[in-house]
């Protein structure tokens, strides 16, 4: 290092990134708890506390180190998992909100995102079709 100032700046950067890595690893642990024992699909009750702790830790890690690719990818995985869970429960309004925050990074994430987006759109159309039938046959009063 050319000066003490350069050394100090480098040390501060190291400490900040170390904190970001700690937060990312904490988030990854919460994400793994959320996924359960290596299941690929969400078919059981999601733990909202694990989701929120993981989301908070990923977002805090990215505030400290915005270019941390692992944290960005982890956050996207977390949102995709939540989308799949809520889509399975037909909670389309929740899914719509989650789409706003989901930013797929990897090619695999983009592929999953497109699949769940297509499924979401299909579910929306189906819901509208059923509602129209309900109104047509007076199952659902209009107004």
C-alpha positions in Angstrom: 0.0 0.0 0.0 1.2 3.5 -0.9 0.0 5.1 2.3 -1.7 4.4 5.6 -4.8 6.0 4.2 -5.0 3.4 1.4 -4.4 0.6 3.9 -7.2 2.0 6.1 -9.6 2.3 3.1 -8.8 -1.3 2.0 -9.3 -2.6 5.6 -12.7 -0.8 5.9 -13.8 -2.3 2.6 -12.7 -5.7 3.8 -14.7 -5.4 7.0 -17.8 -4.2 5.2 -17.7 -7.1 2.8 -17.1 -9.5 5.6 -20.3 -8.2 7.3 -22.2 -8.5 4.0 -21.0 -12.1 3.6 -22.1 -12.9 7.1 -25.5 -11.5 6.4 -25.7 -13.4 3.1 -24.8 -16.7 4.8 -27.4 -16.0 7.5 -30.0 -15.4 4.7 -28.9 -18.6 3.0 -29.4 -20.6 6.2 -33.0 -19.2 6.6 -33.6 -20.0 2.9 -32.5 -23.6 3.4 -34.8 -23.9 6.4 -37.6 -22.6 4.3 -37.0 -25.1 1.5 -37.0 -27.9 4.0 -35.0 -31.1 3.5 -33.9 -30.4 -0.1 -37.4 -30.3 -1.6 -37.6 -28.8 -5.1 -41.2 -27.7 -4.8 -43.0 -25.9 -2.1 -45.9 -28.1 -1.0 -46.0 -27.5 2.7 -46.8 -24.5 4.9 -44.2 -21.8 4.3 -42.6 -20.3 7.3 -43.1 -16.6 7.1 -40.5 -15.9 9.8 -37.8 -17.7 7.8 -38.9 -15.8 4.6 -38.8 -12.4 6.2 -35.5 -13.1 8.0 -33.9 -14.3 4.8 -35.3 -11.4 2.8 -34.1 -8.9 5.4 -30.6 -10.4 5.6 -30.2 -10.5 1.8 -31.4 -6.9 1.4 -29.0 -5.8 4.2 -26.1 -7.6 2.6 -26.9 -5.9 -0.7 -27.1 -2.5 1.0 -23.5 -3.0 2.2 -22.2 -4.7 -0.9 -24.5 -4.0 -3.9 -22.4 -6.0 -6.3 -22.6 -9.3 -4.4 -23.8 -11.7 -7.0 -24.5 -14.5 -4.6 -26.8 -12.3 -2.5 -28.6 -11.1 -5.6 -29.1 -14.6 -6.8 -30.2 -15.8 -3.3 -32.8 -13.0 -3.0 -34.2 -14.0 -6.4 -34.4 -17.7 -5.4 -36.2 -16.6 -2.2 -38.8 -14.7 -4.2 -39.2 -17.5 -6.7 -39.8 -19.9 -3.9 -42.5 -17.7 -2.4 -44.1 -17.1 -5.8 -44.4 -20.9 -6.3 -45.9 -21.4 -2.8 -48.5 -18.7 -3.2 -49.3 -19.7 -6.8 -50.0 -23.3 -5.5 -52.4 -21.8 -3.1 -54.1 -19.7 -5.8 -53.2 -16.5 -3.9 -52.8 -14.5 -7.1 -52.8 -11.0 -5.6 -49.8 -12.0 -3.4 -48.1 -13.5 -6.5 -48.6 -10.3 -8.4 -46.9 -8.3 -5.6 -44.0 -10.8 -5.4 -43.4 -10.5 -9.2 -42.7 -6.8 -8.6 -39.7 -7.6 -6.3 -38.3 -10.6 -8.2 -35.3 -9.9 -10.3 -34.0 -13.2 -11.8 -30.2 -13.3 -12.3 -29.2 -16.7 -13.7 -30.6 -18.4 -16.8 -32.2 -21.0 -14.6 -34.0 -18.3 -12.6 -35.2 -16.6 -15.7 -36.5 -19.9 -17.0 -38.4 -20.6 -13.7 -39.6 -17.0 -13.7 -41.1 -17.3 -17.2 -42.8 -20.6 -16.3 -44.4 -19.3 -13.1 -45.4 -16.1 -14.9 -47.1 -18.2 -17.6 -48.9 -20.3 -14.9 -49.9 -17.1 -13.1 -51.4 -15.7 -16.3 -53.3 -19.0 -16.9 -54.7 -18.9 -13.4 -55.8 -15.3 -13.8 -57.7 -16.2 -17.0 -59.2 -19.3 -15.3 -60.4 -17.2 -12.4 -62.0 -14.6 -14.8 -63.7 -17.4 -16.7 -65.1 -18.9 -13.6 -66.3 -15.5 -12.3 -68.0 -14.9 -15.7 -69.8 -18.2 -15.4 -70.8 -17.4 -11.9 -72.3 -14.0 -12.9 -74.0 -15.6 -16.0 -75.7 -18.2 -13.9 -76.3 -15.8 -10.9 -73.9 -17.6 -8.6 -72.2 -14.3 -7.9 -74.4 -11.3 -7.6 -73.1 -8.4 -9.7 -72.4 -5.0 -8.1 
